C-alpha cells in the first residue's frame, strides 16, 4: 500500500469516476473544499473500510470503488480527501489500526508539515558545442562574462556542464569533459567568482566533480542520481550539496518508449533509495530533481510538475529544470505548430511558475533575467492575501 499527494487542481469527479466510485458518492464528494488529496494505491478491503469510517467520523472522506463495503475486491485504489486538521488526526489515529494502516499513518504524517524554502534561480552555462540550446554554450572568457551577467540578473546558483545530456547524446569521455570545463572552472577560481554565487558542476564523473569541488564549487549536480559510490565519497569529502536527479535509461536511449505504471510513485521510490545511499556515504545536503525530459513521456512530465509538492515529504529542496525542453514543442504540436528551443521561453516561464507554485524552490534555466522578473511577479501574486 502506497500513497502520493495530488494537486487540488484536478478534476475530482473524473478521477473518482475512473476509480469506480458510485455516482451519488461522486456528487457529494466533488463539492467538498479541497485541501489535501491523497491517491492510495493497493489498499486492502479491510483497511479501506476502517479508514473510511475513521475519515467520516472526523469529516474527511475516503472515495472507494463500488463494492468495497462488501469486499467484492480484495485490493484496489482509493482517494483520501481531508483538511490539515483531519490529516493530523488520521496520521495518529491509524497508528492503532490493523491491515497495514500503521504504515499508512506514518506516510500521512510526513505531509503534516511540508517544508518551505526560499526561491533561487540557477543559471546554465554549457562548455560544449552540442547542447540542445545554442544560447547556453560558452567558452573561456566569454563564459566568465555570461556568468557575471547571470549573477547580476539575479542568479544565486550557476551550473557549469561540459557534456550534453539531451536525448540521443553520447558521452565523449572523461578527458574531453575535463578539457572543456577546466578553463571555466579555473577562471571562476582565479577571479574568486565563487564568493558571489554558489557554483554547481553538472557531471556524473568523479574526476570532474573533484576538480570542481577543489576549486570553490559547492554543488554536485548528478543526472545519474548518485549511481557512483566514488562520486558519493567525493561529494561527502567536500561537504557538497548533491542534486539527485531521476532518469530512466541513458541519454542515448532514454526517450525510446519510456513507460511508467505510476510515475509519481516510481520516482518517489527512486528518491527514497538514493537518499538512503547519500546518507550512508555522509552526504548531508540533498536537492531532488524529478528529471523532466529524462526518460519521460509528455504525460509523465506534466504529472511530475502538477503533483510536485508530493516530493516535499522527503524534507529537501526541489529543483525544476524544464527550460526550453521538447515537452513544450509536444504541447504546441497539438495545435499544429512546431517550435525550436529558441522559441520556447514563454512555455518555459509557465512551466517553471507552475512548478514553483507546487513546491519547487530551485529553478534551473537558460534565461535568468526573464525568470527573475516572472517569478518575482508570481511570488507577489501568490503572497497577496487582502
C-alpha positions in Angstrom: 0.0 0.0 0.0 1.5 3.3 -1.1 0.2 6.9 -1.4 1.0 10.2 -3.0 -0.2 13.7 -2.6 -2.1 15.1 -5.6 -2.6 18.7 -6.6 -6.0 20.1 -5.7 -6.2 21.5 -9.2 -7.6 18.2 -10.7 -11.0 17.1 -11.9 -12.0 15.1 -8.8 -15.3 13.9 -10.3 -13.4 12.5 -13.4 -10.8 10.8 -11.2 -13.4 9.2 -8.9 -15.4 8.0 -11.9 -12.2 6.3 -13.2 -11.7 4.6 -9.8 -15.3 3.3 -10.0 -16.9 5.4 -7.2 -20.7 5.3 -7.4 -22.4 8.4 -8.9 -24.2 9.6 -5.6 -20.8 9.5 -3.8 -19.1 11.4 -6.6 -21.8 14.1 -6.4 -21.3 14.5 -2.7 -17.5 14.4 -2.6 -16.8 16.6 -5.6 -18.4 19.5 -3.8 -16.0 19.3 -0.8 -13.4 22.0 -0.4 -10.0 20.6 -1.4 -7.0 21.0 0.8 -5.3 17.6 0.7 -6.0 14.8 -1.8 -4.1 11.6 -1.5 -4.1 8.8 -4.0 -3.8 5.5 -2.2 -2.7 2.6 -4.3 -3.3 -1.1 -3.5 -5.3 -0.7 -0.2 -7.0 -3.8 1.1 -10.7 -4.1 1.7 -10.3 -4.3 5.5 -8.0 -1.3 5.6 -10.3 0.7 3.4 -13.4 0.0 5.5 -11.6 1.1 8.7 -10.1 4.1 7.1 -13.4 5.2 5.6 -15.2 5.0 8.9 -12.4 6.9 10.7 -12.3 9.5 8.0 -16.1 10.0 8.1 -16.0 10.3 11.9 -13.9 13.5 11.6 -15.5 15.0 8.5 -13.0 13.7 6.0 -13.8 11.4 3.0 -12.4 8.2 1.5 -13.6 7.6 -2.1 -13.6 3.9 -2.9 -15.0 1.8 -5.8 -18.5 0.3 -5.7 -18.5 -3.0 -3.8 -15.8 -2.2 -1.3 -18.1 -2.4 1.8 -18.9 -6.0 0.8 -15.3 -6.7 0.0 -16.0 -7.7 -3.6 -12.4 -6.7 -4.4 -9.5 -7.6 -2.1 -7.2 -4.8 -3.4 -8.0 -1.5 -5.1 -7.1 2.2 -5.3 -8.8 5.0 -3.3 -8.8 8.7 -2.7 -8.5 10.3 0.7 -9.9 13.9 0.9 -9.2 15.9 4.1 -8.0 19.2 5.5 -4.9 19.8 7.6 -6.5 19.1 11.0 -8.1 15.9 9.7 -4.8 14.8 8.3 -3.1 15.3 11.6 -5.8 13.3 13.4 -5.7 10.4 10.9 -1.9 10.3 11.0 -2.2 9.5 14.7 -5.4 7.5 14.8 -4.4 4.9 12.1 -1.3 4.0 14.1 -3.5 1.8 16.3 -5.3 0.1 13.4 -4.6 -3.2 11.6 -4.3 -4.1 7.9 -1.1 -2.1 7.4 -2.8 1.2 8.4 0.1 1.8 10.8 2.4 2.2 7.8 -0.1 4.4 6.0 -0.3 6.6 9.1 3.5 7.1 9.0 3.3 8.1 5.4 0.5 10.6 6.1 2.4 12.2 9.0 5.2 13.2 6.5 2.7 15.5 4.9 1.5 17.3 8.0 4.5 19.7 8.0 5.9 20.2 4.5 8.9 22.5 4.4 9.2 25.8 2.6 12.5 27.1 1.0 13.5 30.5 -0.4 13.3 30.6 -4.2 16.7 30.5 -6.1 17.5 30.8 -9.8 20.2 28.5 -11.2 21.7 29.8 -14.4 23.0 27.3 -17.0 26.4 27.5 -18.7 27.4 24.8 -21.2 31.0 24.3 -22.2 30.2 22.1 -25.1 29.1 22.6 -28.7 26.2 20.1 -28.8 23.9 21.3 -26.0 20.3 21.4 -27.3 20.0 25.1 -26.8 22.7 27.1 -28.6 22.2 30.1 -26.3 23.6 28.3 -23.3 27.0 27.5 -25.0 30.0 29.5 -23.8 33.8 29.1 -23.7 36.6 30.7 -21.7 36.4 34.5 -21.1 33.0 34.5 -22.8 31.7 32.1 -20.2 33.0 34.4 -17.4 31.2 37.4 -18.8 28.0 35.3 -19.2 28.3 34.1 -15.5 28.8 37.7 -14.2 25.7 38.8 -16.2 23.6 35.9 -14.8 24.7 36.8 -11.2 23.8 40.5 -11.8 20.5 39.4 -13.3 19.5 37.5 -10.2 21.0 34.0 -10.3 22.0 32.6 -6.9 23.5 29.4 -8.4 25.5 28.9 -11.6 25.5 25.4 -13.1 28.5 24.5 -15.3 28.4 21.5 -17.6 30.8 20.1 -20.2 28.7 17.4 -21.9 25.2 17.3 -23.3 22.6 15.0 -21.8 20.0 15.7 -24.4 18.1 12.6 -25.8 20.4 10.7 -28.2 23.7 12.2 -26.9 26.8 10.1 -26.2 29.4 10.7 -23.5 32.7 11.9 -25.1 34.9 10.6 -22.3 36.5 12.0 -19.1 39.5 13.6 -20.8 37.3 15.5 -23.2 34.9 16.6 -20.4 37.8 17.9 -18.3 39.3 19.7 -21.3 36.0 21.6 -21.8 35.3 22.6 -18.2 38.8 23.1 -16.8 39.3 26.6 -18.3 36.0 27.9 -17.0 36.5 26.3 -13.6 39.9 27.8 -13.4 38.7 31.3 -14.4 36.0 31.1 -11.7 38.5 30.1 -9.1 41.1 32.7 -10.1 38.6 35.6 -10.2 37.0 34.4 -6.9 33.6 34.4 -8.5 32.6 31.6 -6.1 32.3 34.3 -3.5 29.5 36.0 -5.4 27.3 32.9 -6.1 27.1 29.2 -5.5 28.6 27.1 -8.3 27.3 23.7 -9.3 29.1 21.2 -11.6 26.8 19.3 -13.9 28.7 16.0 -14.1 28.4 12.3 -13.2 32.1 11.7 -13.3 34.1 11.6 -10.0 37.3 13.1 -11.5 35.4 16.1 -12.9 33.5 16.5 -9.7 36.6 16.6 -7.5 38.4 19.1 -9.8 35.4 21.5 -9.4 34.9 21.0 -5.7 38.5 21.6 -5.1 38.2 25.0 -6.7 35.3 26.5 -4.9 32.3 24.7 -6.3 29.7 23.7 -3.7 27.0 21.7 -5.6 27.3 18.3 -7.4 24.6 18.0 -10.0 24.3 14.4 -10.9 22.0 13.2 -13.6 22.6 9.6 -12.6 21.2 10.3 -9.1 24.3 9.2 -7.2 24.8 6.0 -9.1 28.6 6.0 -8.5 29.9 5.2 -5.0 33.2 7.1 -5.7 31.1 10.1 -6.7 29.2 9.9 -3.3 32.5 9.6 -1.4 34.0 12.7 -3.1 30.8 14.8 -2.5 30.8 13.9 1.2 34.6 14.6 1.4 34.0 18.2 0.3 30.7 18.5 2.2 29.0 19.4 -1.1 25.3 19.5 -1.7 24.1 16.8 -4.1 21.4 17.1 -6.7 19.8 13.7 -7.0 18.1 13.5 -10.4 15.8 10.8 -11.6 16.1 9.4 -15.1 15.1 6.2 -16.8 17.7 4.8 -19.2 20.8 6.6 -20.6 20.7 9.8 -22.7 21.4 7.7 -25.7 18.2 5.7 -25.4 16.1 7.2 -22.6 13.4 8.6 -24.9 12.8 5.3 -26.7 9.3 4.3 -25.5 9.7 5.1 -21.8 6.8 3.7 -19.6 5.6 4.1 -16.1 2.7 2.4 -14.3 2.7 5.4 -11.9 5.4 7.9 -12.5 5.0 9.7 -9.1 5.4 6.5 -7.1 8.3 5.2 -9.2 10.2 8.5 -8.9 9.4 8.5 -5.2 10.8 5.1 -4.7 14.0 6.0 -6.6 14.5 9.1 -4.4 14.0 7.0 -1.3 16.7 4.6 -2.3 19.2 7.2 -3.4 18.6 9.4 -0.3 19.5 6.5 1.9 22.6 5.9 -0.2 23.7 9.5 0.0 23.3 9.5 3.8 25.2 6.2 4.1 28.2 8.0 2.5 27.9 11.0 4.7 26.2 13.4 2.2 24.2 15.9 4.3 22.7 18.4 1.9 20.4 17.0 -0.8 18.4 18.5 -3.6 15.9 16.5 -5.5 15.3 16.8 -9.3 12.4 14.8 -10.9 14.3 14.9 -14.2 11.9 16.5 -16.7 12.5 15.0 -20.1 14.9 12.3 -18.9 13.1 9.1 -19.9 9.7 10.6 -19.6 6.6 11.0 -21.8 4.7 14.2 -22.0 2.1 13.0 -19.6 4.8 11.9 -17.1 6.4 15.4 -17.3 3.1 17.1 -16.7 2.2 14.8 -13.8 5.5 15.4 -12.1 5.1 19.2 -12.4 1.5 19.2 -11.4 2.0 17.0 -8.3 5.5 18.1 -7.4 4.5 19.1 -3.9 4.3 15.4 -3.1 8.1 15.1 -3.1 8.5 17.7 -0.3 7.6 15.0 2.1 11.3 14.0 2.0 12.2 17.4 3.5 14.6 18.6 0.8 14.6 21.4 -1.8 13.1 20.5 -5.1 14.8 21.6 -8.4 12.8 22.1 -11.6 14.6 22.1 -15.0 12.2 22.3 -17.9 13.9 25.2 -19.6 13.2 25.2 -23.4 12.7 21.4 -23.4 10.8 19.4 -26.1 7.7 18.9 -23.9 6.8 22.5 -24.9 7.1 21.5 -28.6 4.9 18.4 -27.9 2.2 20.6 -26.5 2.3 23.1 -29.4 2.2 20.3 -32.0 -1.3 19.5 -30.7 -2.2 22.9 -32.2 -0.4 22.1 -35.4 2.6 24.3 -34.5 6.3 23.3 -34.2 8.8 25.2 -32.0 12.6 25.3 -31.8 14.4 25.6 -28.5 14.9 29.3 -29.3 11.1 29.8 -29.4 10.2 28.1 -26.1 10.8 30.8 -23.5 7.1 31.6 -22.9 6.2 28.0 -22.3 9.3 27.6 -20.1 8.1 30.5 -17.8 4.7 29.0 -17.4 6.0 25.5 -16.6 8.5 26.9 -14.1 6.0 29.2 -12.4 3.6 26.2 -12.0 6.4 24.1 -10.6 7.3 26.8 -8.1 3.6 27.1 -7.1 3.7 23.3 -6.5 6.8 23.3 -4.2 9.9 23.7 -6.4 12.4 26.2 -4.9 15.4 26.0 -7.3 14.7 26.9 -11.0 17.4 25.8 -13.4 17.1 27.9 -16.5 18.8 29.5 -19.5 17.1 32.9 -19.2 17.9 34.3 -15.8 16.8 37.9 -16.2 13.4 36.9 -17.6 12.9 34.3 -14.9 13.8 36.7 -12.2 11.1 39.1 -13.2 8.5 36.5 -13.9 9.0 34.7 -10.6 9.1 37.9 -8.6 5.7 38.8 -10.0 4.4 35.2 -9.4 5.5 35.3 -5.8 4.0 38.7 -5.2 0.6 37.5 -6.5 0.8 34.3 -4.5 1.6 36.1 -1.3 -1.0 38.8 -1.7 -3.8 38.0 0.7 -6.0 41.1 1.1 
